[in-house]
């Protein structure tokens, strides 16, 4: 009789789309092979595994594919706070691409609760500057998703200034974070963008992402681009 992990693999392969797999491989860039399952279907598979027997899946997961690894993370994301905190690092150790992180972070159910969020904020403050790779991306994206508010914005912007040179995927995450922060806190975020502490790549990517936003006026976009050009010409 198949365990929950094996059943879930059958479900995932049943949703396989070869053209989608070929397209996704170029974007996801995981070292693990892709089955070729759309994220919505991966989420449904995780929901099914969670309801049937979450511990059995977590115990038996082989991390053979991008998708079965993501299911592992999405199951952890459904657990209570104590269990989440005890397990999420085991997932991060398996993450080898940005998509494993970016699909995981917004799904963490227990961080919707304010008390849990504050407790996790303390963990984040303690560890973020000592992390590397996709584990660091996790904390950067978590700052963006859960901590862009009045209470935490000073730390978020300070972290963005001080997490330099951590690799392409983390520089891009910082740019993403700052572009979202600009919408909520334009004055404070603009000060960070032009503080001189960001490298040219991250600053340029930040302004590019801001320029893509429909929530920022054309006048603001033009001003940011003009100021950035003047800095680059110096």
Steps between C-alpha positions, in 0.01 A plus 500: 500500500635840403579763764380860470822613337474235230132581442586868469765424237233313304274806524778731385594281204132483411507880459821504297513739204808449284489842332457667839796300632724614215395861554538484880846343496640813340348724768509295820863384457476227764773237514225245548298386197156650452196282451321787327207579730339841529524662842124491558506122456805464725304688767204267457731200537646649818152564640401142430817360662458726801144385558579132451816468709744792510757331730518200267578721202766694692661181623510330160573789265802421279547851354538351153333784310434871526131426556523238776740733681254787470219279631716434808527876557132566437408233757728661760339834414164361614617396847470688829769742610701268725512226241578747223796643692630151574479391136546791260881493507494139382310622196733793437795260497337328202417817305719548195303758302309824547164334423528268802519815712260738329212251492563398860523830688152645428345162585614489864168486678621550858664835417161653428465517880654816652655333804661230287618762254668701775670190636626415154618858452733451796638185340547682171689787662731254673595295197454696178849652486670163546315314225595440138350364179134412475466487877577872503250559220237340724553763771512787251171395341352446849586862585314610189193284557454538876689802630444799274320709759566801724632286782763317296588722203818644658650156545385383158668791324814467711519132410465585131793741526724252678430180305725581207696265280301191595456369148268563208184347647536688826582830329186453293302423816625824657392692190158334518472581870590865449265540205209383715619706797505811278127470438425502874785721626625706204698763691685258727562251220628761257748606766623140515515461123727802468691458827811386315492168684336303220716384211417627152340170394257486792413869475436473125286189542303668779419800284414272208253307716349822635462622142304185417246569775160644415477631858776756446434819306673580173647811661658301783641244257654774283654671802656179633641411159641849451668503839643154438643605162670797660660269757623264229652789301706623794 
